[in-house]
Amino acid sequence: SGLAAVRDREANLERAIAAYREALRFRTPEAAPLEYAATQ
């Protein structure tokens, strides 16, 4: 998400959102509550 501040803001923000959503598939409240909260 930090790259979006430097160049191609919209595309990089979309990539960051997709990456966070993918991470939430594994960082669930049941399996990893602290990591889930940090990713949210």
Secondary structure, DSSP 8 states (H G I E B T S, - for coil): -GGGGTS-HHHHHHHHHHHHHHHHHHS-TTT-HHHHHHH-
